[in-house]
Amino acid sequence: MFKRRNAALDQVPRFVVDDRERTLRRVLSDFPEPLLAALISGLELHGDDLRCGRLFTSHTSSCAAGAMIRELYRDDFECGRIEFLARHQWRKRACSYGGELATGMHASLLEAIFDRAVMLTLKLRSEVSERAAARVVGRWILAEAERELGIRELRIAAGLPPIVSWRDRRLRRWGEGMERRLPELVPAGA
């Protein structure tokens, strides 16, 4: 018998937050300003019509990275359904738009985080529809993006650079103190 999946979901399950929060925060902390602004406005405008698994599932619905792309290239999306099919629906991933989306990996990581969070939510709450799970996950990502924007504004107010880039940090090599963290080996017969 066909089971209806229309239960309400008001927040992302704790297991999903624990699974994806660190990764999401790390990715958002490295987002360039234009992408972060487009993500926030895209999720505010298109957050109620999110889907999982594809960049654009229809003329109006997309994943979180698709909502960001809709805001980045707003003029390209002001078209009819047929023109939308020709321009955008064939694209499977955000990196197909080129530029920062292809080289920075930010959009690809966002796609993976969003899809995994929605799939985990559906696994944990089987009575919830995919649309409801995607909507709640989108709201969670929006809240985290707004949090990151607030952190950047506080850093600017304190006279610091807005982004702490992990790429700028020097990698520690063996012989520079890393070996001191290893436990001492005790012989088996001692």
Secondary structure by P-SEA (a helix, b strand, c coil): cccccccccccccaaaaaacaaaaaaaaaaccaaaaaaaaaaaaaccccccccccccccccccaaaaaaaaaccccccccaaaaaaccccccccccccccccccaaaaaaaaaaaaaaaaaaaacccccaaaaaaaaaaaaaaaaaaaaaaaaaaaaaccccccccccbbbbcccccccccccccccccc
